[in-house]
Amino acid sequence: MINIVLHEPEIPANTGNIGRTCVAAGARLHLIEPLGFRLGEKEIKRAGLDYWDKLEVYTYVNYEDFLKKNPGAKIYMATTKALHTYADVTYEDECYIMFGKESAGIPEEILLDNKDTCVRIPMIGDIRSLNLSNSVAIVLYEALRQHEFKDMRLTGQLHRHNWDE
């Protein structure tokens, strides 16, 4: 199972969307405080729809608390500042993929301590960054693809017809 980590997320709708993506992907969500919202806010519930109660979510007081409670965790740091792309690495089962807050990303001190596991999503020109929930989906689904979408439904179903028509 892949673990998604949000370091100090600020926007409840992004976190709600990411929570919904985690449920669909069978991933755990880890939230490192301070959060820019309360977990009970209606915006987070609205974005997560009725999936939030199915989400395996953990919260931490700070980054040090996260490290203490997840000793030896293999952590990939998703950042626009990385030297390698998200597709350049092999994501281990049970790895952690960390994303920073919307306004500033992951603090550079943390990035420097983890420079070998920093990854980026390529972009054209001077675009500063993608939306956080989109970034999580891109990297998470690459990790799932590398694991051949284990335990996921690989075919879709029509609602009123079937594919054999």
N, C-alpha and C positions, 0 to 999 in steps of 0.2 A: 504494500500500500504506500502510495506517495503522500508526503506531508507538505502542505502549503503553509508558509509562515508569512504573516503580514507584520512588519515592524512599524508600529505606531500609525496604523491607518487612520485617515481623517474623515473620509466621506462614507456615511452609512450605506448609501445605495451601492457603492463599489463593493463594500464588504458583503452586503446581501447578495449581490450577483455572484461574487466569488464563492460564497457559501453554497449557493445553488449549483454552481459548477462543480464544487467538491462533492456534493451529494451525487450528481450524475456520473462523476468519474470515480467514485469510491475512494476519495481522498480525505484525509483529516485536515482540519483547519486549526492553525495555531495563531493566536493574536497576542502580540507583545504591546503592553501598555506603555505610555498613555494612549488611549483611544480618543478620537475626536468626536465621540458619540457614546451613548449608552447602548448596551446590547439589546435592551428592550424597546428602543425607539421604533416607531411605526415605519420609518423609511427603510430600515434594515429588514424588517419583516416583509414589507411590500416587495422589495427587490428580491428577497429570497423565496417569495411566494409561500406556499404551504410546505416547503421542503426544510425549513429551518429546524424543525423538531427531529428530522432524520439526520442532521449534521453532527458529526463527531468534532466538537470544538473545545479547544483548551485556551486558557488565558494565562498570561504571565505578567508579573509586576514590572519587569524590565528585561533587557537582553541577557543580563547575567543570570537571572532567574530561569530564563529559557534554557541557557546552556547547562545550568546546574541540574535541571529536571530532565534533560535529554543528553546525558553524557555520551561522548563518542559519536554523536550524530554526524553523518556526512551531509554537509550543508552547501548547497549551491546558492550563490548570491546573484540574483537577477538585477542588473544595473546597466544603465546606458554608458557607463564608464569602462566596461570590461574590454579585455583584449580578445576574448574568444566569443563565438556565437553560441547560443543555446543548443544548436545542432552539432557542435563540435565535441560534446561530452557524452558519456554513457551514464545514464541515471540508474543507480542501484535501487532495488526494491527497498522500501523503508527510508529512502533518502528524504531530505528536506530541501525545499526550494523556497528561498526567502525573497520577499519583495519589500521595498521601502515605502514610506508614506508618500502620498501623492505630490506634495509640494517640494520634497527634497530628496527622496530616495533613501537608500541605506547610508548611514553616516560613513564618511570616508575612512575613519579609523577602523571600523569593522571590515570594510572592503580590503584595506591593506593587510589585515590579519588573515584574510582568506583569499588572497589574490589568485591562487591557483584554481579556485572554484567559482570565480566570477564569470558570469555569462551575460551576453547581451542579445537583443533582438535587432537585427540589422534594419536600418531606416535610411531613406534617401535625404540628402541635404542637411539642413540645420534644424530638422524637427527635433524638439527637445525630448519628447517621450510619447508613448502610446498611453491610452487609458489603462489604469491599473487592472481592472477586471479583464480587459482584452489581453493584456500581457500575461496574466496568470493562465488564461485559457490556452494561449499559444504554447507556452513552455510546458504546462501540465500535459497537454495532449501529445507533445513530442515525447515526453517521458512514457506516457501510456503506449504510444505507438512502438517505442523501443521494446516494450514488454508484450508486444503483439495484442494489445487491448485485452489482456487476460481478464476473464470473468465478466466481460462486457458483451452486450448483445450487438452482434455485427451486422444484422439485417434489420431493416425497418418493416413496418406493417402499415398497409393502407387502412383507412377507417371504414370505407364503404365498399371497397373492392378488394381483390387479391391480385397478386402479381402474376398469377397463372392465366388471367383472362386474355 
